[in-house]
Amino acid sequence: MIKNGQSMPKEFCETADICISSCGEQAEIAQMGLADKESIRSAEAKGACSAGALNSLNTYHQRPRQECDAYFMAQAINQARSAELLDEVPIGAVVVFEGRIIAQAGNRRETDADPAGHAEFLALKRAAEVLGAWRLSGCTVYVTLEPCIMCAGLMHQARIDRCVFGAFDPKAGALGSLYQVHADTRLNHQFEVTAGVCETECAQLLKSFFAKKRRLKKAQKATEKGQ
């Protein structure tokens, strides 16, 4: 986790073919904690942020989008790795509002026995709690795997501005692979989608996880057969 005042590492995605060190000042504000709506919207008036942090927030909006997308996706990848430690499918998500991560989550479907325990679903619910509103206008969701129809539907309902995802999901993806929920003009809200950010690393997390599961299952069968 990047703390206030720390410099950002030169690269956040091992496979990203870009250098994002020029996002330097943004590191000061990207993970200042899960700030509430009032502190986010009124930081300057209330003196809640240092002058340097406020300058960084202004700088954030001037940064090339690709550079900052790589940074926030790296934070989603961290959430995916944390989920894997719980033996969950390694998918992670963060919600960003005005240059800050206001909510983050990894998959918890198995841990909580919850069919809605997808990373982006949980992160969106937490973001609504932080902002004190169901309408998440101005928010961008970063998630390591293309959202399913349930999560894409929630993004529509929450009125997010944008979703950025890493790996494509040809079997269940609802933001381009199977469906285009974000672009369906029959619905009363459309949102922007950016696909394939840190795609290789996001996909490799999933491939490694399921390969390990298959090896364990094969070993278990061999053990049972030998008994």
Secondary structure as the mmCIF struct_conf table of DSSP 4:
data_model
#
loop_
_struct_conf.conf_type_id
_struct_conf.id
_struct_conf.beg_label_comp_id
_struct_conf.beg_label_asym_id
_struct_conf.beg_label_seq_id
_struct_conf.end_label_comp_id
_struct_conf.end_label_asym_id
_struct_conf.end_label_seq_id
HELX_LH_PP_P HELX_LH_PP_P1 ILE A 2 LYS A 3
TURN_TY1_P TURN_TY1_P1 ASN A 4 GLY A 5
HELX_LH_PP_P HELX_LH_PP_P2 GLN A 6 PRO A 9
BEND BEND1 LYS A 10 LYS A 10
BEND BEND2 PHE A 12 PHE A 12
TURN_TY1_P TURN_TY1_P2 GLU A 14 THR A 15
BEND BEND3 ASP A 17 ILE A 18
HELX_RH_3T_P HELX_RH_3T_P1 SER A 21 GLN A 26
HELX_RH_AL_P HELX_RH_AL_P1 ALA A 27 ALA A 30
TURN_TY1_P TURN_TY1_P3 GLN A 31 GLN A 31
BEND BEND4 MET A 32 MET A 32
HELX_RH_AL_P HELX_RH_AL_P2 LYS A 37 ARG A 41
TURN_TY1_P TURN_TY1_P4 SER A 42 SER A 42
HELX_RH_AL_P HELX_RH_AL_P3 ALA A 43 LYS A 46
TURN_TY1_P TURN_TY1_P5 GLY A 47 GLY A 47
BEND BEND5 CYS A 49 CYS A 49
HELX_RH_AL_P HELX_RH_AL_P4 ALA A 51 TYR A 60
TURN_TY1_P TURN_TY1_P6 HIS A 61 GLN A 62
BEND BEND6 ARG A 63 ARG A 63
HELX_RH_AL_P HELX_RH_AL_P5 ARG A 65 LEU A 85
TURN_TY1_P TURN_TY1_P7 LEU A 86 ASP A 87
BEND BEND7 GLU A 88 GLU A 88
STRN STRN1 GLY A 92 PHE A 97
TURN_TY1_P TURN_TY1_P8 GLU A 98 GLY A 99
STRN STRN2 ARG A 100 GLY A 106
HELX_RH_AL_P HELX_RH_AL_P6 ARG A 109 ASP A 112
TURN_TY1_P TURN_TY1_P9 ALA A 113 ALA A 113
TURN_TY1_P TURN_TY1_P10 PRO A 115 ALA A 116
HELX_RH_AL_P HELX_RH_AL_P7 ALA A 119 LEU A 131
TURN_TY1_P TURN_TY1_P11 GLY A 132 GLY A 132
BEND BEND8 ALA A 133 TRP A 134
TURN_TY1_P TURN_TY1_P12 SER A 137 GLY A 138
STRN STRN3 CYS A 139 LEU A 145
HELX_RH_AL_P HELX_RH_AL_P8 ILE A 149 ALA A 158
TURN_TY1_P TURN_TY1_P13 ARG A 159 ARG A 159
BEND BEND9 ASP A 161 ASP A 161
STRN STRN4 ARG A 162 ALA A 167
TURN_TY1_P TURN_TY1_P14 PRO A 170 ALA A 172
TURN_TY1_P TURN_TY1_P15 ALA A 174 ALA A 174
STRN STRN5 LEU A 175 LEU A 175
TURN_TY1_P TURN_TY1_P16 GLY A 176 SER A 177
BEND BEND10 LEU A 178 LEU A 178
STRN STRN6 GLN A 180 GLN A 180
HELX_RH_3T_P HELX_RH_3T_P2 VAL A 181 ALA A 183
TURN_TY1_P TURN_TY1_P17 THR A 185 ARG A 186
BEND BEND11 LEU A 187 ASN A 188
STRN STRN7 GLU A 192 ALA A 195
TURN_TY1_P TURN_TY1_P18 VAL A 197 CYS A 198
HELX_RH_AL_P HELX_RH_AL_P9 GLU A 199 GLY A 226
#
